[in-house]
Amino acid sequence: MRLTLRQMEVLVEIAHSRSATAAGDALAMSQSAVSAALAELESQLGERVFDRVGKRLVLNDSGRLLLPRAMAILDQTRGIEALFSAGAAALRIGASSTVGNAILPDIMAAFCRDFPAAQFCLRVGNTQAIADAVAQFEVDLGLVEGACHRDDLTIQPWLQDALVVVCAPDSPMAGREVSLDDLRAARWLLREPGSGTRETVEALLLEHLQGFAQAMVLGSSESIRAAAIAGLGLTCIPRRLVRDALDRGLLVTVRSPLPAMHRTLYIVHHQKKTFSQALARFLQFCQNWQDDAALLHTRTQTRTVSP
């Protein structure tokens, strides 16, 4: 049995008007099309749903049984149409640690202000885990802090992210200019292999330090932040994640010969991903996003290149 929404609409309109002609006018259908839809409905049900009384069509007991269910189906359909016209979304987003904890909540909040019907399921992991989830279609979109080395993913540069070397204020490294030898001999707090932050930190620091004499590996940026505050060592970490700790004096930046350090954050999706209107809208929203850190980086670049 294959009942259609059009058949439900015909049933409801005829029930209200008791006329195929009037139902056709309401539905912008010819009388013959209305009659054909009704005949097909009754054929599939194996039951008449109207009694023919002269030129009038009156619901019989089978029609009275069907009518409230048909009306409920049409009401649910209208609800679905209204839901999508209001910008509804049910998006699965993957994010690496810095993005998931320091950037994406603000983006989702702003997006939901514009599209209150939007819903999110957010997965946070390291860059490699999020890239794998995108590749397996377990998330619709990934926002990560390291480049993904997969041929099946489309990778787009996104935001610029500043990194700083920090330590506790009572550390021997605080309050003075330290040398590269001092940095090389210090204990470093590092993310696990597969983390975009770990990959970036090694690329930026090892060129100058040629290695870490001591390293402590922790599984999240939050644990690294806490360990640095507790005085367990130095870390190179996104400024976004320690901005409040720096403002409160819980951490201080380490003065050294190291150059200013930045990295690029990326948006990734599967090359064969089909974008719904909602997902395309959210992707565009992310691409247009500029937070305080991005604006500060842009202003700094502008001052640097101005004559």
Number of C-alpha atoms within 10 A of each C-alpha: 7 7 12 11 12 15 19 21 21 25 26 20 20 23 20 14 15 20 18 25 18 18 24 19 14 14 14 11 16 15 16 12 14 27 17 14 19 23 15 16 23 17 12 12 14 9 11 17 24 21 13 13 9 6 10 14 18 19 21 14 12 13 20 14 12 16 17 12 12 19 15 12 15 17 12 12 13 11 12 13 11 12 14 14 10 14 16 18 21 12 18 18 22 30 28 27 24 27 21 19 16 14 19 19 13 14 17 18 12 14 17 17 11 12 17 14 16 20 14 12 10 15 18 19 20 26 28 19 17 25 29 16 21 24 23 11 15 14 22 20 26 28 30 32 29 23 20 19 10 12 10 12 19 15 20 15 15 19 22 18 20 18 22 20 21 25 28 24 20 14 19 13 23 17 13 10 12 16 13 15 10 13 23 18 13 18 16 23 24 25 25 17 14 14 24 23 28 22 18 20 21 17 11 19 18 12 9 16 17 11 14 15 12 12 16 16 14 15 14 18 23 15 14 24 22 15 19 23 24 16 16 17 22 27 26 26 25 21 20 18 19 23 12 12 16 18 10 10 12 18 26 24 19 24 16 15 12 17 9 10 16 17 18 16 20 22 24 24 23 22 13 11 14 11 13 11 13 17 18 12 15 20 15 11 15 18 14 11 16 17 12 9 16 15 13 13 16 14 11 11 11 11 10 9 7 6 5
